[in-house]
Amino acid sequence: MWRSLTVLVAVSLLLLTGCSTPSTLERRHGYLVDHSHGAPSHSSRVRHLVIHYTSSGEARSLATLTGPHVSAHYVLPLPARRHDGEPLIYQLVDESRRAWHAGASAWRGRTHLNDTSIGIEIVNRGPDRSFAQVEAALEADPEAAPPIHWAPYPEAQIDALIRLARDIIERHGIHPSDVVAHSDIAPSRKIDPGPAFPWRTLYEAGIGVWPEAASVARYRARFAAAAPDTATLQRALAAWGYPLEVSGELDDPTRAVLRAFQMRFRPADYRGQPDAKTAAILWALLERYHPESLEGLAETPGSGALDTPERYHPESLEGLAETPGSGALDTPERHHPESLEGLTETPGSGALDTPERYHPEALEALTPYTEASPEAAPGR
C-alpha cells in the first residue's frame, strides 16, 4: 500500500512539473515572453538626479504630488521619520516610470529631463515669499543682497536624502555633474532647492560636485586682473550644462543662470551679477569635471579667458618686432633678404605664385565695384 502511494505521489509531481512553464518564460496578456537570451549591452535610461523642494507642508505636498498634474519618484517627509531605526522615505512613482517633476528643462544639451531623470521632492517651504517676489527683490537693488529668509533643511532630512541619493546614483551610474537642482535645469522659472540647501554636505558624502579650493584661488587671482567678458562667461556657463544662448549681453536669461549657479556654489550672494569669484568657481568646476570644455573657450579681446604672453610676459614680445604695415611679425624679407634668392619660382611651389601667372581668368571676377561699373557688382 505504501509503495502504491509513493508511486502515485511521484507521478503527480511529474505531471505538475510538465504543466508549469520554465523559469525563463513570463506569461503576459495573451502571449509568453522567453527571457533565456539576455543581452549584456544595455544601460540605465536614467541619467540625471533632480533635487526639488515642495514649497509647502507635508500634507499639501503629498496631495499635490499624488494628484493628476505633477508627481515625483520620492518625497522626503518633514519632520523626518524613522522606522526600525532607518529613515522613512515615500516612493510615489516607480523608477522605471516617467514622473512629472522637471517640466520644461534642459541640461548639457539634453531636453525634457522627465524622460531621463529621477526626481526627489524634499518637504521644505523655501523662501518667505513667492518666486515672483524673490525676483522683484533681487531686481530692486542689484548691488545689495535682499533680506530673504529661506527655510532650513534639518540634518535628519539630509541624512535620509544622502542614503537615497547614493543608492540611486550607484544603481544608475549617474555622473556627479548630472546631480542637479531644479533651478539648474529650469533657471528662468525655478529657484529650488534654494541657497539654504547644503550642496557641499552632499558632496562630502560622495554626491554631486564641488570645486577644489586651490583651483578657485588660482582662477580668482587671474580673473581679478581681467575677468571674462560676458560672451565668454555665457559660453562657460553653457559648457557646464546650463541652457543658455551666447548673446554677449547681461540679459535676463543670463542673470537667471548666474543666480542658479550662485545659489548652489556661492549661496552667500546670489544676485545674478557676474564677478571674479563666480567665474573662478565656474572655471574650477570645468577644469575638474569637464576639462575638455575649456578648450572651446577661445579668448576674445578683454575676456581674460586664456593666458597669453602679452598679458603675463610682455617683455617677451620685444624681440618680435612687427614690420610697418605688414600685419605680421618677423619675416625673412626683413632680417635675411638674401634667403629669398634661393626661392626659385617654380609652378606649384607657392613661394611666388600669383593668380595672374597661372589663372589670369580669375582676375576678371575680382574687378572692383565702382559707380562707373555697376555691372561688376553681383546682385545689382
C-alpha positions as CSV (number, residue, x, y, z in Angstrom):
1,M,0.0,0.0,0.0
2,W,2.7,2.5,1.0
3,R,4.6,1.6,-2.2
4,S,1.5,2.4,-4.3
5,L,1.1,5.8,-2.6
6,T,4.7,6.7,-3.2
7,V,4.4,5.9,-6.9
8,L,1.2,8.0,-7.1
9,V,2.8,11.0,-5.5
10,A,5.8,10.7,-7.8
11,V,3.5,10.6,-10.9
12,S,1.5,13.6,-9.6
13,L,4.7,15.6,-9.2
14,L,5.9,14.8,-12.7
15,L,2.5,15.8,-14.1
16,L,2.6,19.1,-12.2
17,T,6.1,19.8,-13.4
18,G,5.2,19.2,-17.0
19,C,2.3,21.6,-16.8
20,S,4.3,24.5,-15.4
21,T,6.3,26.9,-17.5
22,P,10.1,27.1,-17.3
23,S,11.6,29.9,-15.2
24,T,12.8,31.8,-18.3
25,L,9.2,32.2,-19.5
26,E,6.9,35.0,-18.5
27,R,3.2,34.8,-19.1
28,R,1.6,38.1,-20.2
29,H,-1.7,39.0,-21.6
30,G,-2.2,36.6,-24.5
31,Y,1.5,35.7,-25.1
32,L,4.6,34.3,-23.5
33,V,8.0,36.1,-23.2
34,D,11.2,34.0,-23.3
35,H,14.0,35.5,-21.2
36,S,16.5,32.8,-22.0
37,H,18.5,35.1,-24.4
38,G,19.6,38.1,-22.3
39,A,21.8,40.8,-23.9
40,P,24.6,42.4,-21.8
41,S,24.8,45.5,-24.0
42,H,22.4,47.9,-22.2
43,S,22.4,50.6,-19.6
44,S,20.0,52.6,-17.5
45,R,17.8,55.2,-19.1
46,V,18.3,57.4,-16.0
47,R,21.0,60.0,-16.5
48,H,20.0,62.7,-14.0
49,L,19.0,63.1,-10.4
50,V,17.0,66.3,-9.8
51,I,16.6,67.8,-6.3
52,H,13.5,69.9,-5.5
53,Y,11.7,71.4,-2.6
54,T,8.0,71.3,-2.3
55,S,7.4,74.9,-1.1
56,S,4.6,73.7,1.2
57,G,4.0,71.5,4.2
58,E,3.8,67.7,4.0
59,A,0.1,67.2,3.7
60,R,-0.3,69.7,0.9
61,S,2.9,68.4,-0.8
62,L,1.6,64.8,-0.9
63,A,-1.9,65.9,-2.1
64,T,-0.3,67.9,-4.9
65,L,2.2,65.2,-5.9
66,T,-0.4,62.4,-5.9
67,G,-2.8,64.4,-8.0
68,P,-3.4,64.5,-11.7
69,H,-0.8,67.2,-12.8
70,V,2.6,66.7,-11.2
71,S,4.5,63.9,-9.4
72,A,7.9,62.8,-8.2
73,H,9.6,59.5,-7.7
74,Y,10.4,60.2,-4.0
75,V,9.3,62.5,-1.3
76,L,11.3,63.2,1.9
77,P,8.8,64.0,4.8
78,L,9.1,66.7,7.3
79,P,9.5,66.2,10.1
80,A,11.9,63.4,9.1
81,R,10.7,60.0,10.4
82,R,12.4,56.6,11.0
83,H,11.1,53.1,11.0
84,D,13.0,50.3,12.7
85,G,15.9,52.7,13.1
86,E,16.1,53.6,9.3
87,P,14.9,56.8,7.6
88,L,11.5,56.6,6.1
89,I,11.0,57.9,2.5
90,Y,7.8,57.9,0.4
91,Q,8.0,56.5,-3.1
92,L,5.2,57.8,-5.3
93,V,6.4,56.6,-8.8
94,D,8.4,53.5,-9.7
95,E,11.9,54.4,-11.1
96,S,11.1,52.7,-14.3
97,R,8.3,55.2,-14.9
98,R,8.4,58.8,-16.0
99,A,7.4,61.1,-13.2
100,W,6.2,64.6,-14.0
101,H,8.6,66.7,-11.9
102,A,11.1,68.6,-14.1
103,G,8.7,70.3,-16.6
104,A,10.4,72.3,-19.4
105,S,14.0,71.6,-18.7
106,A,17.5,71.2,-20.2
107,W,21.0,70.2,-19.1
108,R,24.2,69.6,-21.1
109,G,22.3,69.5,-24.4
110,R,19.5,67.2,-23.3
111,T,15.9,68.5,-23.0
112,H,12.7,67.2,-21.5
113,L,14.5,65.8,-18.4
114,N,11.5,64.0,-17.2
115,D,12.5,61.4,-19.7
116,T,15.9,60.7,-18.3
117,S,15.7,61.7,-14.6
118,I,14.6,60.6,-11.1
119,G,13.0,63.4,-9.1
120,I,13.3,63.8,-5.4
121,E,11.0,66.3,-3.6
122,I,12.0,67.5,-0.2
123,V,9.3,68.8,2.0
124,N,10.5,72.4,2.6
125,R,8.7,75.7,2.5
126,G,11.5,77.5,0.6
127,P,11.7,81.3,0.9
128,D,9.4,83.6,2.9
129,R,7.8,85.0,-0.3
130,S,6.8,83.8,-3.7
131,F,9.1,83.3,-6.7
132,A,7.9,86.5,-8.3
133,Q,8.6,88.4,-5.1
134,V,12.1,86.9,-4.8
135,E,12.8,88.0,-8.4
136,A,11.4,91.5,-7.7
137,A,13.6,91.8,-4.5
138,L,16.7,90.8,-6.4
139,E,15.9,93.3,-9.2
140,A,15.1,96.2,-6.8
141,D,18.7,96.6,-5.7
142,P,21.2,94.5,-7.7
143,E,24.1,95.8,-5.6
144,A,22.8,94.5,-2.2
145,A,21.5,91.1,-1.2
146,P,17.9,91.3,-0.1
147,P,16.8,90.1,3.3
148,I,15.1,86.9,2.2
149,H,14.6,84.1,4.7
150,W,14.9,80.5,3.5
151,A,13.6,77.5,5.4
152,P,16.4,75.3,6.7
153,Y,16.9,71.6,5.9
154,P,17.0,69.6,9.1
155,E,20.0,67.2,9.5
156,A,17.8,64.1,9.7
157,Q,16.2,65.0,6.4
158,I,19.5,65.5,4.7
159,D,20.7,62.1,6.2
160,A,17.7,60.4,4.5
161,L,18.5,62.2,1.2
162,I,22.1,61.1,1.3
163,R,21.2,57.5,1.7
164,L,18.6,57.6,-1.0
165,A,20.8,59.6,-3.5
166,R,23.8,57.3,-3.0
167,D,21.6,54.3,-3.8
168,I,20.1,55.9,-6.9
169,I,23.5,57.2,-8.2
170,E,25.1,53.8,-7.8
171,R,22.4,51.8,-9.4
172,H,22.0,54.1,-12.4
173,G,25.7,55.2,-12.8
174,I,24.8,58.9,-12.7
175,H,27.7,61.3,-13.4
176,P,28.5,63.7,-10.5
177,S,27.7,66.8,-12.6
178,D,24.3,65.3,-13.5
179,V,23.1,65.6,-9.9
180,V,21.3,68.9,-10.4
181,A,18.9,71.4,-8.8
182,H,15.6,72.1,-10.4
183,S,16.9,75.7,-10.7
184,D,19.8,74.3,-12.8
185,I,17.7,72.7,-15.4
186,A,15.0,75.5,-15.5
187,P,16.8,78.6,-14.3
188,S,14.3,81.2,-15.6
189,R,11.3,79.7,-13.8
190,K,12.6,77.8,-10.8
191,I,14.7,78.5,-7.7
192,D,14.5,75.3,-5.8
193,P,16.1,73.8,-3.7
194,G,17.4,77.3,-3.0
195,P,20.5,78.7,-1.3
196,A,19.8,77.1,2.0
197,F,20.3,73.6,0.5
198,P,23.6,72.0,1.7
199,W,25.2,71.0,-1.6
200,R,28.7,70.9,0.0
201,T,27.5,68.5,2.6
202,L,26.2,66.2,-0.1
203,Y,29.5,66.5,-2.0
204,E,31.4,65.5,1.2
205,A,29.1,62.4,1.4
206,G,30.1,61.5,-2.2
207,I,27.1,63.1,-4.0
208,G,27.4,65.7,-6.7
209,V,30.2,68.2,-7.4
210,W,32.3,70.8,-5.7
211,P,35.3,72.9,-6.9
212,E,38.8,72.4,-5.5
213,A,39.7,75.4,-3.3
214,A,43.2,75.7,-4.8
215,S,41.8,75.9,-8.3
216,V,39.2,78.6,-7.3
217,A,42.0,80.7,-5.7
218,R,44.2,80.4,-8.8
219,Y,41.4,81.4,-11.1
220,R,40.2,84.1,-8.8
221,A,43.7,85.7,-8.8
222,R,43.7,85.5,-12.6
223,F,40.2,87.0,-13.1
224,A,40.8,89.8,-10.6
225,A,43.1,91.3,-13.1
226,A,40.9,90.6,-16.2
227,A,37.6,89.0,-15.8
228,P,36.0,87.1,-18.7
229,D,33.7,89.2,-20.8
230,T,30.0,88.4,-20.9
231,A,30.1,86.2,-24.1
232,T,32.9,84.1,-22.7
233,L,31.1,83.7,-19.4
234,Q,28.0,82.7,-21.2
235,R,29.9,80.1,-23.2
236,A,31.4,78.7,-19.9
237,L,28.0,78.5,-18.2
238,A,26.6,76.7,-21.3
239,A,29.7,74.3,-21.2
240,W,28.9,73.5,-17.6
241,G,25.4,72.5,-18.6
242,Y,23.0,75.5,-18.4
243,P,20.5,76.1,-21.3
244,L,21.9,79.5,-22.2
245,E,22.5,81.2,-25.6
246,V,25.5,83.4,-26.1
247,S,24.3,87.0,-26.6
248,G,27.2,89.0,-25.2
249,E,24.7,90.9,-23.1
250,L,23.9,90.6,-19.4
251,D,20.3,89.7,-20.3
252,D,17.5,88.2,-18.1
253,P,18.3,84.6,-19.1
254,T,22.0,85.1,-18.2
255,R,21.1,86.6,-14.8
256,A,18.8,83.8,-14.1
257,V,21.5,81.2,-14.9
258,L,24.0,83.2,-12.7
259,R,21.5,83.2,-9.9
260,A,21.0,79.5,-10.1
261,F,24.8,78.9,-10.2
262,Q,25.4,81.2,-7.3
263,M,22.6,79.7,-5.2
264,R,24.4,76.4,-5.5
265,F,28.1,77.3,-5.3
266,R,28.2,80.7,-3.7
267,P,24.9,81.0,-1.7
268,A,26.0,84.0,0.3
269,D,25.4,86.2,-2.7
270,Y,23.0,85.1,-5.4
271,R,22.1,88.4,-7.0
272,G,22.9,87.1,-10.5
273,Q,25.7,89.5,-11.1
274,P,28.9,88.4,-12.7
275,D,32.1,88.7,-10.7
276,A,35.6,87.3,-10.4
277,K,34.6,84.8,-7.7
278,T,31.7,83.3,-9.7
279,A,33.9,83.0,-12.7
280,A,36.7,81.4,-10.7
281,I,34.3,78.8,-9.3
282,L,32.9,78.0,-12.7
283,W,36.3,77.6,-14.4
284,A,37.5,75.4,-11.4
285,L,34.4,73.2,-11.9
286,L,35.0,72.9,-15.6
287,E,38.7,72.1,-15.1
288,R,37.8,69.3,-12.6
289,Y,34.8,67.6,-14.2
290,H,34.8,68.6,-17.9
291,P,38.4,69.8,-18.7
292,E,37.8,69.2,-22.4
293,S,35.3,72.1,-22.4
294,L,37.9,74.7,-21.5
295,E,39.5,74.2,-25.0
296,G,36.4,75.7,-26.6
297,L,36.5,78.9,-24.5
298,A,38.6,80.8,-27.1
299,E,39.7,84.1,-25.8
300,T,38.2,87.3,-27.1
301,P,39.7,90.7,-26.5
302,G,39.4,91.6,-22.8
303,S,37.9,88.2,-21.9
304,G,40.8,87.0,-19.8
305,A,39.7,83.5,-20.6
306,L,43.0,82.1,-21.7
307,D,46.5,83.2,-20.7
308,T,48.6,85.0,-23.3
309,P,52.3,86.2,-23.4
310,E,51.1,89.7,-23.9
311,R,49.2,89.6,-20.6
312,Y,51.8,87.9,-18.3
313,H,55.1,88.2,-20.1
314,P,55.0,91.4,-22.2
315,E,58.8,91.7,-22.2
316,S,58.9,88.6,-24.4
317,L,57.2,90.5,-27.2
318,E,60.1,93.0,-27.6
319,G,62.0,90.6,-29.9
320,L,59.0,90.1,-32.0
321,A,59.1,93.4,-33.8
322,E,56.4,93.9,-36.4
323,T,57.3,95.3,-39.8
324,P,55.3,98.5,-40.6
325,G,52.1,97.7,-42.3
326,S,52.8,94.0,-42.7
327,G,50.3,92.8,-40.2
328,A,52.7,90.0,-39.3
329,L,55.7,89.6,-37.1
330,D,59.3,89.0,-38.2
331,T,59.8,87.9,-41.8
332,P,62.8,86.6,-43.9
333,E,62.5,89.7,-46.0
334,R,63.3,91.9,-43.0
335,H,66.2,90.1,-41.5
336,H,67.5,87.7,-44.2
337,P,66.7,89.2,-47.6
338,E,69.4,87.1,-49.2
339,S,67.4,84.0,-48.4
340,L,64.7,85.0,-50.9
341,E,67.1,84.5,-53.8
342,G,67.0,80.7,-53.3
343,L,63.3,80.6,-53.6
344,T,63.3,79.7,-57.3
345,E,59.9,80.4,-58.7
346,T,58.6,77.0,-59.9
347,P,55.0,76.1,-60.8
348,G,53.1,75.0,-57.7
349,S,55.8,76.0,-55.2
350,G,53.6,78.5,-53.6
351,A,56.6,80.8,-53.0
352,L,55.9,83.5,-55.5
353,D,52.9,82.1,-57.3
354,T,50.2,84.6,-58.3
355,P,46.7,84.2,-59.8
356,E,48.0,86.5,-62.7
357,R,50.6,83.9,-63.7
358,Y,48.6,80.7,-63.6
359,H,45.0,81.7,-63.6
360,P,44.6,85.1,-65.3
361,E,40.9,84.4,-66.0
362,A,40.3,84.5,-62.2
363,L,41.2,88.2,-62.2
364,E,38.1,89.1,-64.2
365,A,35.8,88.2,-61.3
366,L,37.9,90.4,-59.0
367,T,37.1,93.7,-60.8
368,P,36.4,96.2,-58.0
369,Y,32.9,97.7,-58.0
370,T,32.7,101.4,-58.7
371,E,29.9,103.7,-59.6
372,A,31.3,103.7,-63.1
373,S,31.0,99.9,-63.5
374,P,27.8,98.9,-61.7
375,E,27.6,95.7,-63.7
376,A,30.6,94.4,-61.8
377,A,28.7,94.2,-58.5
378,P,26.7,90.9,-58.1
379,G,23.1,91.3,-57.5
380,R,22.8,94.8,-58.7
